[in-house]
Amino acid sequence: LLALLEPALQSSNDPLKKKAAYLSIAVIAEGCSSAICKKYLRPLLDCIKTGITDANPVIRNSALFALGQFAEHLQPEISQYSEEVLPILFDYLQLLSNQIRSGGKEPQHIDRVFYAVETFCENLEDALVPHLAVLMQRLFECMVPSNSVHLRELALSSISAVANATKANMLPYFPQLIEILKMYLVKTEDEDICTLRPAAIDTLAALARTI
């Protein structure tokens, strides 16, 4: 498979070949996890990082899917590369917020981006603290009321994961978080708020456990 991947990744004129290559990398992450961790993690991760920054959304999406699979199935080895991977994910969250704010549509792969963020959070624990300020800034941007219910729900779930990982280090963000959560805990007929209330209660519970 690796012999087939290399020419596909180098085919600059065919984004579908690159997409197929990244999807192949993604789906072997579970079944071949030990082999990848022993011999191929560094080169495959470099490939994925290149794909995530590609200008073509088809390639970018498949590379993000691969990163989400790596985050899930290649723990704890993948966590040693968090200093490289987290800034890429944070930049992507920033790009996502800017895109939606300027009237663009939510890309389909945002679930995978947040999934990768959450998985890294859960496995890094205290090692996430140096990244906490940037991460919380990105998640607060996602929680803007004008954003879709889906995006805000993903952000709430990520905040819960961050709280579970960093515990008392969340204290500086507690007042702002409570103000955000209050919006979803009041009695109302607003459909968006009612939809997000369970996620808000889960996030409040995570804060109650950890702070």
C-alpha positions, 0 to 999 in steps of 0.5 A: 500500500505504501508503494502505491501511496507515494506516487498518488501523493505526488500526482499534483494534477489529480486531487482525487488520487491524493484524496484516495491516498489520504483515505487509505492512510486513514482507514489503516490507522486502526488495523495497522496501528502497531506497525505505523507507530513502530516504523511509519508514524513520522513520514505518514504524519508529515504527509497528513500535515502537508494535506491539511494545508493544501489549497484544495478542499477535497484533499484538505478534508481527507487529510483531516479525516486521516488526522482524526483517525490517527488521533483516535487509534495511534495513542499514546504515540501520536501525542508526542507530536502534539506540539506540531499538530495542535497549532495546525488544528488551532489555525484551522479552527480560526480559519473556520470561524473567519469563513463562517463569519464572512458568510461562508458555509460550514465545511462537512469535515468540521466534526473531524476537526473537533474530534481530533481536538477532543482526542488530543485533549483527553490524552494530553491532560496536563501537557495541554496547559501550554496550549490552553489560552489559544485553544479556549480563544478558538472555542469561544469564537465558535460559541458566538450565538450567530454560529450554527447549532451544530458548531456550537454543540461541537464547541461545547463538547470540546470545552468539556474535554478541555475541562476534564484534561486541564482541571483547575487550569480552567479557572481563568476562563470560568466567568466567561464560560458561565456567562455563555452557559447561562444562555442555554439554561434559562426556560425558553421556547427558542428551538436553538437553545433547547437543542443545545441545553443538554450539551450545555448541562454536560459542559457545566457538569464537567466544570463542576467535577474539575473546578 
